[in-house]
Amino acid sequence: MSLKIKRNIPLAPYTTLKIGGIADYFTECKTEEEVIEALLFASEKKMPYYILSGGSNVLVSDAGFRGIIIKIKTLTLRIDGAKVSSEAGVSLPLLAKKTTGHGLSGLEFGIGVPGTVGGAVYGNAGAFGQETKDVVNSVCIARRETDSKIAEFSNEMCEFAYRDSIFKRHKDWIILSAVFTLKKDSKENCEKRMMEMLKNKTTNQPMGELAAGSIFKNPPVTPAWRLIDEAGMRGAYFGNAKVSTQHANYFINTGGATAADFLALIRLIKDKVQEKCGIQLEEEIQFVGF
Ligand SMILES: Cc1cc2nc3c(=O)[nH]c(=O)nc-3n(C[C@H](O)[C@H](O)[C@H](O)COP(=O)(O)OP(=O)(O)OC[C@H]3O[C@@H](n4cnc5c(N)ncnc54)[C@H](O)[C@@H]3O)c2cc1C
């Protein structure tokens, strides 16, 4: 067995919020074979497992995780004409840079999304009118219930919707890789678009803070940040968790915040928005170990 399994690992360093307790077991997988090995280990031990990638869209419980955290670090990337094949652990900003560098359009938005290909497929990440679903051709996954056999999903089978996919309803499936079909354009045009998106993002969102992106999905008519604003909650805080004054749908760990602080702030904001605007906000952030 080439897989290294560690015991009692604090999860906070593996998240952009820098929050979270200890995982009983933890493994980093650098190849697809190691991912399958980790899945088999969890199956044999009848142990719960959770997939962690960039850790940029998760709130990990202060109590940590009872089971094994499988961290995806597979990094193979191939660009063949307009077809891009990427393992799940490849970083989205890197993918944006590589594809625009080849004069390929469709993933420019990834420059401002500090996660991985696996995380982007799972949550159909997007920004500035681009979404992962628009460029995914197929996705390879591993599933415990089929004896860790690998299955290929077409775009349609992924059931993509706004910040949603079939993978959110099957949290035990592991995304191994994805194939994207991009559009050809000049390298200059692609890179210009990407840099404009990055500039917009760094100007309007708290990119240098300890955050996890948008806490809530945007309801159909009004963006979540505006509802939070209308409820008078911009800058509100609980313990060391604070609603960003720059972008009200980002919550910041101002230093030493706990998952309990974040959970309390999320509940407070949901209640206030419901009370003042009559709209029920739905979390985009994923909860681990609660
Ligand atoms: C500063 C900042 C800006 C952001 N901007 C954006 C934005 O513009 N648009 C946007 O959509 N998001 C944005 N986000 C949120 C986040 O970066 C995205 O949701 C990203 O796609 C999450 O990827 P990840 O690899 O970090 O996933 P993680 O946070 O590690 O995991 C998120 C969820 O995906 C699941 N998952 C991850 N990888 C796999 C896999 N291989 N197989 C199965 N399940 C998997 C996890 O189990 C978990 O439930 C931002 C976050 C930050 C901190």
The ligand as an ORCA input file, in Angstrom:
! r2SCAN-3c Opt
* xyz 0 1
  C     -11.689     34.339     -1.999
  C     -12.655     33.349     -2.582
  C     -13.299     33.634     -3.783
  C     -14.215     32.722     -4.339
  N     -14.846     33.033     -5.513
  C     -15.703     32.149     -6.064
  C     -16.356     32.450     -7.315
  O     -16.143     33.496     -7.922
  N     -17.214     31.528     -7.821
  C     -17.462     30.344     -7.187
  O     -18.251     29.536     -7.711
  N     -16.868     30.039     -6.005
  C     -15.999     30.904     -5.435
  N     -15.391     30.604     -4.239
  C     -15.722     29.351     -3.531
  C     -14.802     28.154     -3.861
  O     -13.513     28.586     -4.268
  C     -15.435     27.267     -4.941
  O     -16.653     26.746     -4.478
  C     -14.504     26.115     -5.346
  O     -15.018     25.501     -6.506
  C     -14.342     25.055     -4.249
  O     -13.321     24.165     -4.660
  P     -12.371     23.444     -3.611
  O     -11.442     22.599     -4.364
  O     -11.758     24.442     -2.691
  O     -13.426     22.553     -2.826
  P     -13.483     22.262     -1.255
  O     -13.752     23.532     -0.525
  O     -12.320     21.452     -0.839
  O     -14.796     21.364     -1.208
  C     -16.062     21.944     -1.482
  C     -17.067     20.792     -1.660
  O     -16.723     20.074     -2.851
  C     -16.527     18.699     -2.565
  N     -15.421     18.234     -3.414
  C     -14.260     18.886     -3.656
  N     -13.487     18.153     -4.478
  C     -14.173     17.019     -4.750
  C     -13.889     15.851     -5.521
  N     -12.739     15.701     -6.181
  N     -14.827     14.872     -5.565
  C     -16.002     15.002     -4.894
  N     -16.322     16.078     -4.148
  C     -15.415     17.072     -4.079
  C     -16.153     18.648     -1.084
  O     -16.456     17.380     -0.519
  C     -17.006     19.773     -0.517
  O     -18.311     19.325     -0.245
  C     -14.468     31.494     -3.671
  C     -13.790     31.199     -2.472
  C     -12.899     32.110     -1.931
  C     -12.182     31.761     -0.655
*
